[in-house]
């Protein structure tokens, strides 16, 4: 999407919905001494099994570059699921750092989930909920956003208590026009269903092009409940 400037309350930059699996990513986290058991899948495996924990969590093991493999798996899985599923299976993701700006919510990407138990590609025995699609990939989403996408807003002193909020899939314009409220993702990995499989969900990260890294991408202003601070408006 390409839109002109809208108002002082809202800033919008192009969001490119492409197959991010062709890009190379690297997440920078502090090295840990303990090692995490690896799965059987290889780099770029569409199943993402190499980056899961007990088949439920797409994890980042905590050292420089460790996020590259699970992020690549997440984007490949996203592409495969989105091709098979309708828009209702997608959620747009926004992140907020209350320590940076309590009213600014940055667009950081999208999740997708399989929503048909008759889907032959379904790995789990239950349909993932919207929140499960986020919670199972939360660490990956946050590490990407704070280290790769917007370290100036989510990293360093602003890294505590980061929040993920969701909006309906492909609703960027409606969100910008204050027609849609955001919904805060709550819960933890302990809330994931016993029959849930992380291979039934994917993540497509936002990517900045050129000056967007410094000038900023899509962000909107909302209150503590995720509701718009200003009235609905139209873009001509």
Number of C-alpha atoms within 10 A of each C-alpha: 10 10 11 11 11 15 11 7 15 19 18 22 19 17 19 15 14 13 14 21 20 11 10 10 17 17 22 17 17 11 13 11 8 8 9 13 11 13 14 11 15 15 15 21 18 21 22 29 25 22 33 24 17 11 19 27 25 31 22 25 22 19 14 14 15 20 25 21 22 26 31 26 27 32 28 23 27 28 19 18 24 18 10 11 16 14 12 13 22 27 24 21 29 24 24 24 23 19 14 17 12 13 19 21 24 25 26 27 21 26 27 31 29 28 20 14 14 8 11 7 15 19 19 19 12 17 20 26 17 20 21 26 29 32 25 29 26 23 17 24 27 20 22 25 25 23 19 19 24 18 16 16 22 27 20 11 11 18 20 13 11 16 17 24 23 24 21 21 17 16 15 22 16 16 23 24 20 21 15 18 18 22 16 19 17 13 12 13 14 10 12 20 16 11 13 22 26 30 29 24 36 32 31 26 27 21 21 21 13 8 9 14 15 11 9 17 23 20 23 22 22 22 15 12 10 18 16 22 15 13 8 13 13 11 10 6
